[in-house]
Amino acid sequence: MLIFILVTFVVPLLILGTDYVQKTELTLKESIAKSGPDLCSISLGASVPIFLDPRVRTGLGEQGPVVEIIGILLIFLFRGLCVRFNRDVLPDHLRYAGGILGIGSVFFVGAIMAVGY
């Protein structure tokens, strides 16, 4: 359970904080709004060891390979949308759409891990 909390909540916050400190030209709100592709990349990287974990494979059962393929495609889709949102000038009510998709991909990988453990 501790690993689930660390991977799902603490690590993304640390990465956002590090990103904010390194990109001094952005404010915190701009950094959060543009964090979607970074969070999706983290999710994609974290999904590989999670899908290879024997406990997760056992927990997912026969649907494991299907969940893996759909999960990785979903993260790629989220990342593509995040990049597109960051490129375009969005209205104020959609400013954080990319960040929300990035957080959604982190929670998706966390949910797969929670089901497997």
N, C-alpha and C positions, 0 to 999 in steps of 0.2 A: 504494500500500500504506500509506503514511503517513496519508493521509486516512481510510482504512478503520480504522486503529488509533485515530486521534483521535476519529472519530465513534462508534465502537463502545465504546471503553474510557475514554478520557480525559474527554470531554464529560459523560457521565452521572455520573462520579465528581465532577466539578466542580459539577455541578448539585446533587447530593446534599449536598456540602459547603456550598454556598451556602444551601440549604434548611435545613440544620442550624444554621448561624450565625444565620439570620433568625428561626427559630422557637425562641426561647430557652426556652420552657416544655417542650420535648420533649428527652428524652435521645437519644443517638445511636441506640440500638437502636429506640426508638419512631419516630424519624425514618426509619430504614431500613424499618421495618415498614409505615409509611404512605406510602412513596414511590412505590408502584405507579402511581396515576393520573397523577402528574407525569411519570414515565418514559414512560408510554403516550402522553401528550400530546406529549412531545418526539419520540417515534418517529413519531407521526402527522405532525407538522410536518416532520420530516426525510425522510419517505417521498415527499413531493410533489416536491422537486427531484431526488431520486434517480430516481424513475420518469420524470421529464421529461428526464433526461440521455440524449443520443443513444447513448452507449456502452452504457448499461444496456438501452435499448430494443433495440439490436442484439444484445446478449448474451442477452436473454430470447427473442428471435425472435418467432414467431407466438403463443407463450403469454403474451407481455407483458401485454396487457390483462386476461387472466384472472388472472394473478399479481397485478396491481395491485388488482383488485376484491377478490380473496380476501384479499390482504394488508391492505388498509384495513379490511375487515370484521373480520378477525381482531384487528387492533389495537383496534377499537371494542369487540369482545367482551371482550378482555383488560381494557380500561379499565373497562367496566361491572362485571366481576367484581371488579376492584380496589376500586372504589367500594363495592360491596356488602360486601367483606371488611373495609374500613375502618369501615363503619357498625356491623357486628355485633361482638359480643364472641366471639372465637374461642378455642378451646383452645390451649394452649401449643405444641403441635406444628404448628399452622397459623398461628402468629403472623406469619410472614414470607411467607405465600402471595401477598399483594398485591404485595409487593416483588419476589418471584420472577417473577410474571407481567409486571411492568413491565420487569425486566431481560430477560425472554424477548422482549418486543416490540422492545427495543433490538437484541438479537442477531438477530432476524428481519429487521429493516431492514438491519442490517450484512451479513447473509448475502446479501440481494438485491443489495446494493452490491458485495460480493465476487464474485458470479457475473457481474455486469455488467462489472466492471473486469477 
